[in-house]
Every structure is written in C-alpha cells, then in structure tokens.
Amino acid sequence: MRDGLGREVRAFAAGKMLAWAEAGVGHAVFNQPDKHNAISLDMWDGLAAILDEFAADPGIRAVVLEGAGERAFVSGADIGQFDAERGDAEAQRHYERRTRAGRARLAGFEKPVIAAIRGYCLGGGLGIALAADLRLAAADAVFGIPAARLGLAYGYDMTRALVAAVGPAEARMLLFTGERVGAAEALRMGLVNRVVPVAEFAAAAAALAAQIAQNAPLSIRAAKLAVAAATADPGVRDMAGLEAAIAACFDSADYREGRSAFREKRPPRFTGA
C-alpha cells in the first residue's frame, strides 16, 4: 500500500509493524499507537521479518526504528499478554524463545540502526532502543524500566547493554527505583546520543540517517564490528570477522573512490563494493 506521501509501505504482524525504504534508509515502525506501541509477540516476529528484508537489500544503508504517532516509541511489552504468555517462570522461558528471533536479528544486524525516540520508551522498549547503534531523542521522550514495580526482572543482555550505556551506578538507580527520566537526564547519563526539540525531530532523524547512508557501507560495517568487539567479553570477540571487514575496506572500490573524491574535491559516490 502507499501512504499519503506516496511511499510503498509494507505491513507485518497484521499491520502492527510497518516498513518502507526511502533514499537508502529502511524504516521499521512499531504501529500499535492505541497501546503506546507496546510490543506483542507477533510484532517481534514482524520485526525479525523486516530486518531480514532490510539485510538482504543492498540499497538500504541504514535503518531507523520508530514508533507510530507522537506519544511513544515503544512503551514496553504488551502487558495484555502477560497473563497468557508470561504468567510464571516457565511461561517466561517460552516467551523468551518466541521473541528470540526478533531480538537476535536486531542484535546481530550488520547495518547501522538508529532508534528515533518520541514519547514513552519504557521497559522492553528501552531494551530495543539500547540494541540500536544510536539513539536520537525528542525533547518529549521519557525513559524508564518499571520491572521492580511489576515484580518481573530483565535478563543479562538488556542489563549488560544498559550498564554499557550508563554505567553500573545509573543502571542500579533505574532498575531499583523504576523511576522515569526525561530526555535531558537521559542525555546526561549517556542513555541517548542527542536530544532535539520536538519541532525539529523528524528532520533531525532523517538528516542523521541520510548522513550515515551516504558514507561507505563497508567502512560502517567495519566500525560496527570494531565497537562490538571493544565492548564484548574477550571470549566472544569476533576478531577474525573484524580483521576481514577491515581488509575488505582497503581492497574495495569505495576506498579508491574515497581517495579520488578527496583529490578532486567532490562528494564521494560509494556503492558498497
């Protein structure tokens, strides 16, 4: 289907996930605004399918994750499914298995991912944002982890990402209190990369994605692998993959194009080859 801007939009998870591509940027939208974009099991499946399509499309150089409407990025897991899907420890293990594909696709996605955050970014929604490479927040964004107020707990992966972003002291404060923090405080503690006024948010997110999409894809891939290696436990660092990605940059046509463009004082035209 085409939206009001003429974009070809594809629906996943019965329309609760939407996707389109524009100017080298793929957009994945959490589309359950009546529930503040709370993510359900089928939305995790939809996210996995979207990321698979974006990964296979060489024309997509960067991906933006965003929430439908103006009130929320993702407000957390769909609490309406908790009794049926997360009623006890065994049910939670089943829930983890069901959501594993989407979480794994996001964690292992090779292209740069930007979380464009307006409104609520809570619980599992914050976990999704932390799995992105960059987090751009509007001034109205609100962050928090309400686990302690619900009697549940978050696992190692999300907690490790939180500690990596803000440090153990701030992570404890967020986890122990369940308090919500605004965008300015999130920026101070390192939870987001940038905060922009609401009126400028859409343009800022588009500009950031376009800036990344115009750079050399092989260089971006190598940089993403290098950061992952620098922050991973030593035993699981993929140093061979990183070295291969670095070598691919120096052997690439894009490297030759970058040098030529610099000498000729013109913008480079990278192809990802």
N, C-alpha and C positions, 0 to 999 in steps of 0.2 A: 504494500500500500504506500501511497505518497502522502506526506504530511502537508501542512499549509505552506511550507517553504519549498515544496517540490522535491524533498528528499525521499529516496526509496527506503522505507522503514520496514524492517522485518520483525515479526512478533514471535516470542518464545514464551513458554510456560503460560499458555492461554492468554497472552497479552500482558502478563505481569513483568516481563522483561522485553525491552525493545532494543534494536540495534540498527545503526546505519553507519556508512562511511562517507567521508567528505574531505577532499583535499589531503589525502594521505593520513587522515586521522579516523580511527574507529571509535564509535560512541556506543557504550553499553549503559542502558538506563534501567534502574530499578523502578518499576512502574506499578506501585500499589499505594498511591497517594492517600486513599481513604484510611489507610493504616500507617501513615507516615513512612511508607515504603519499607515496612517490616518485611524481612526476607523469609520466605517459606521454603519448604523442601523443593518444590518444583522450580522455584526461582533459582536455587543453587544449580539444578540441572540445566536450566536455561542459560545461566552464566557460563557454565562449562561449554555448552554448545556454541555460544557466541565467541568465546575466546578461542576455541578450536578453529572457527571460521576466520577470525582475525589473524591467527597464527599462520594459516595456510595462504593468506593473501599477501603477496609481496608488495602490493601497492600501499598497504597500511604500515605506516612507520611509527605510530604512537597510538595509544588507546586512552580514552577518557571514560572514567566511571562517574556516573551522576545519578541523582535522584529526580524523579518526576515532580514537578511543582516547585514551590518555594519554601515548603515547611520542613523538609527533611532530605537528607542524603539517604541514610538507612537508619531507622530508629532501633534496630536490633533484630533478633529473631522474632518470628510471628508468634506471639505468646498464645494466640488462639490454638496453636498446635501443641502446646506444652503437655496438656493432659494426655492426649493421644500418642504423642511422639516422644515425649521427654519426661514421662511420669515417674521414673526411677532410674537407678544406675544402669540397668540392662537396657532400658529404652533409650537412655542417652547414648550408650555404645552403638545401638542401631542407628540413631540419628547421626552420629559421627560418621558411620560408614556411608550413610546416604548422602551426606554433604561432602564427603572426602574428595569426590571427583572435581567439584567446583573449586574447593579450597586448593587442591593440588594444581589445577590449571592456572589459578591466579598466582600461586607461589612460584611456579616454575615457568611463567610466561616470559619469553625472551625479549619482547619488545617493551619499551618504556610505558609505564602505566601511571596516569595522573588521576587521583581522586579529587573531584571538584565538589566541594562540600558547602551546601547551604543548609541552614536549619539544623535539625537534630542529627547527630552522629553518635549513636549510643551502642554500648554492648557489642554485639556481633557486627554492627555497622562500623564501629570503630576498628574492630578486627579486620574488616575488609579494607578500610582506609589504610591501616598500618601495613597491609600486604602490598599496597601500591608503592611505586617508587617515589612519588612526590604527592604532597597533599596541599592543595590550594583551598583556602577557606574564605568564604564571605564573612563580613563583619557580624552577621547574624548567626553564625554557626555556634552550636552548643555541643559539648563533648562530655562523655561520662561512661562509667562502667557500673551498672546497677546490680551486679551479681550479688553483692552482700545484702541487698535489700530484697532479693528474690530467693535467697537460700541456695543458689547454684554456684558453680565455680567454672573458671576458664582454664583451659589446658596449657600445655607447655608452649606451643607455637605462638599463640597470641600473646601470652605473658612475656615470652622472650622478645617478641617484636616491640612490645610496649616498653620494656626495660631498655632495649637498644635505642629507642627514640627519646625517652625522657630520663633514663637513669633509674636506679632502684628506689631512691627516696620518693620521687614524684610518682613512680608506679605504685608504691605502697599507699600513698595518700589517695590516689584514685581508686584503688581496689578496696582499701579498708573502709573508706568513708562513703563510697557510692555517690559522692558529690558531682555536680555538673559544673563545668568551667566554660567560660566564653572564649571567643576566638582570640582575644588579646592575651589571655592567660595561656591558652594552648600554644600560641606562638612563643611566649616567654619560656615555657618549659620544653620546647622543641617538638611538640606534638604535630605541628604543621610547619610547612616551609614558608608560606606567605599568607598574609591576610589582606584582602582588598575590600573597598566599600561595596555595598550591595549593588549600587547602580553601575559599577564597573566590572562586576564579577563575570558575567557571560563573556564580555570582550577579553578580559584578562585570561580566562581559561582557554579561550580559542587561540589567543596570541601565544600562550605558553606551549600549547600542543603544536601549533604551526611552527614555532621556533625549533622545537625538537625534531619535528618531522622533516625539516629542511636540512638537518645535519646528516652526516654519513651514517647509514644504518649499521655498518659493520663496526664502526667506532663506538656507537652507542651500545651495541651488544657486548663488546669487549669491556666497556666501562661498567655495565650492569653486572657482568660476571666478576669483575675485579672487586666491586663493592661487596657482592655476595661472599666472595672468598675472604675478604677482610673482616667480615662480621660473623662468619660461620665458625663453628667449632673446628679445630685443626684436623680432626679425624675425618671430617666430611667435606673438606675443601676440594673442589674440582680443579686442581692446578693444571692438569693436562688439558682440560677443556679451555681454561683461561689462556694458556700458552698458545693453543691452536687458534683461538679467536684473535689474539694479538698478531700472530703470524699472518692470518688471513687479511688483516688490515694492511700490513706492509706489502703484501703481494697483490693488492686489489687495484682495479681500475679507478676506484674512487680516490685512492691515495695519489695516484698520478693526476687525477682531475683536481684534487685539492691543491697540489703544488702548482699546476698550470694556472688555476684561477687566481692564486695568490700573486704569481708573477704578472699576470695580465690585469690585475686589479679589477676583477669582476666576481660576482657571486658564483660559487661552485654549483654544479649540477650533478648531484650524487644519484646513482642508480642502485646502490646496494650490491654492486658486483666488483 
